[in-house]
Amino acid sequence: MPKLKTSKAIAKRFKVSSSGKFLRHKASKSHLLQKKSSKQRRHLSSTCSVDSKDIKNIAMNLPYL
């Protein structure tokens, strides 16, 4: 059986935590930051876990993580 290819675009966007959950960065942190409050920018910097509906698609494209 051939080796499975890892989707590099998905590998750059998601990380796996030590407990096995997929982590992602929050959106809206790239530009137009001057109108956002410091609290909002600080909370956008943190990572959050991926929704349960998306885990199957991400895990299919990351076979070796």
N, C-alpha and C positions, 0 to 999 in steps of 0.2 A: 504494500500500500504506500502511495507517495506521501511525502511530508505535507503538512497543512501550512498554508501561508498565513502569516500574521498581517492583518491590515495595519499598516504603519500610521495611517491617519488616525485610527482609533487608539493605537498604542500611545500616541503623543497626547491624546486628550484625556485618557483615563488611567488611573493607577489602582492597584489592588491593595487594600489595607491588610494588616496582619490577621484580622479575623476573616478575611476572604471577601469583604464587601468591595464594590467598585466605587471609587471616589471621583468626583468631577469638580471643576471650577465653576463658579457662578458667572452668569452672563452680565453684560452692561458695565464692564469695568475697563473698556478699552479707550473710549473717548467721551467727550461731553461731560467731563468729571467736575467742572467748576460749578455747575448748577446743583450737583448732588452734595448732600451734607457729609460731614466727616464721618458721622455714625454710619450712614448708608455705605460709603466707600469702604469703611473698615469691615462691615459685615459682608460686603461683596468679595472681599479678599479671601474669606475663609472657604474651605472646601466643604462639600456636602456629599451625601451618598446618592447613588443613582436610584431612580424609582424602580420598583419591582417589575413594572411592565417592560422596562428596557433592558433588564439584565440578560435575558436570553439572547438578544441580538448582539450585545456587546461581547458576551462570552463566546459566541460562535466565531467572531472575528479575532479573538485573542485566545487561540487554542493552547498556548504554552504558558499562560500566567496563572 
